[in-house]
């Protein structure tokens, strides 16, 4: 199923992704640091959402209380209904 998540507190404004049987695919960040976010998108492709949540939850960007990887975990948790 396709999901769109409006981020909060990051340079990226939204995250789009597909989640099928708990497996992540087609992650695209809208805005933000293009190269880094392309890397994150490729790294999580085919991973279980639960594994990405466990690895990336709580990551901060500088003095911000969140980051793009952290926002991705929030998007995945929402998509999983948590």
Backbone torsions as a table, in degrees:
resi	resn	phi	psi	omega
1	UNK	NA	141.3	-179.0
2	UNK	-85.8	137.2	-179.3
3	UNK	-129.6	146.8	173.2
4	UNK	-128.1	126.6	-177.4
5	UNK	-123.2	125.0	175.7
6	UNK	-82.2	116.1	-177.4
7	UNK	-74.9	162.5	177.7
8	UNK	-132.7	129.3	173.9
9	UNK	80.7	15.0	178.8
10	UNK	-129.4	166.9	176.5
11	UNK	-68.1	-37.2	175.6
12	UNK	-67.3	141.1	-177.2
13	UNK	-97.4	-23.8	-179.1
14	UNK	-158.8	158.4	174.9
15	UNK	-128.1	130.0	174.3
16	UNK	-115.0	140.8	179.5
17	UNK	-162.2	163.5	172.9
18	UNK	-109.0	143.3	177.9
19	UNK	-135.2	113.5	-179.0
20	UNK	-128.9	119.8	-176.8
21	UNK	53.0	36.5	177.1
22	UNK	80.7	3.7	-178.6
23	UNK	-104.2	133.2	-175.7
24	UNK	-89.4	140.0	172.9
25	UNK	-151.8	162.2	173.4
26	UNK	55.2	44.9	179.8
27	UNK	-76.1	130.4	176.2
28	UNK	-138.7	127.1	175.2
29	UNK	-96.2	141.1	176.8
30	UNK	-104.2	111.0	-175.8
31	UNK	88.5	-175.8	178.2
32	UNK	87.7	-168.6	-177.8
33	UNK	-80.8	98.5	-168.8
34	UNK	-51.0	-51.5	-177.2
35	UNK	-63.0	-46.8	179.7
36	UNK	-62.5	-40.8	-176.9
37	UNK	-73.8	-29.9	172.5
38	UNK	-64.1	-40.4	178.7
39	UNK	-62.1	-46.7	178.3
40	UNK	-59.3	-44.5	-179.6
41	UNK	-58.3	-43.6	-180.0
42	UNK	-69.2	-38.7	-177.6
43	UNK	-66.2	-35.2	-177.2
44	UNK	-88.8	-10.4	179.7
45	UNK	-55.4	124.3	177.6
46	UNK	83.8	-1.6	179.5
47	UNK	-84.0	159.6	172.6
48	UNK	-74.8	136.7	179.3
49	UNK	-56.7	-41.1	-179.6
50	UNK	-59.1	-38.0	179.9
51	UNK	-68.2	-40.8	178.5
52	UNK	-65.8	-41.2	177.8
53	UNK	-59.7	-45.6	-178.7
54	UNK	-63.8	-37.6	-176.2
55	UNK	-81.8	-34.2	-168.6
56	UNK	-110.2	-8.5	-178.7
57	UNK	-64.8	133.4	176.8
58	UNK	88.8	-2.7	177.6
59	UNK	-64.8	135.8	-179.3
60	UNK	-111.2	155.9	176.7
61	UNK	-114.2	104.0	-177.8
62	UNK	58.6	-128.2	-178.9
63	UNK	-87.6	-4.1	179.3
64	UNK	-69.1	152.7	-179.5
65	UNK	-83.5	0.2	-178.6
66	UNK	-146.4	-177.8	178.2
67	UNK	-156.2	173.5	176.8
68	UNK	-62.8	-43.2	176.5
69	UNK	-62.1	-39.0	178.1
70	UNK	-64.2	-41.1	177.8
71	UNK	-64.4	-35.2	176.1
72	UNK	-61.7	-40.5	179.3
73	UNK	-64.5	-36.6	177.5
74	UNK	-66.4	-39.9	177.9
75	UNK	-64.0	-42.9	-179.7
76	UNK	-66.4	-42.7	179.0
77	UNK	-61.6	-41.6	178.1
78	UNK	-62.0	-43.7	-179.2
79	UNK	-65.3	-31.9	177.8
80	UNK	-80.1	-6.9	179.2
81	UNK	83.1	24.4	-178.7
82	UNK	-98.7	NA	NA
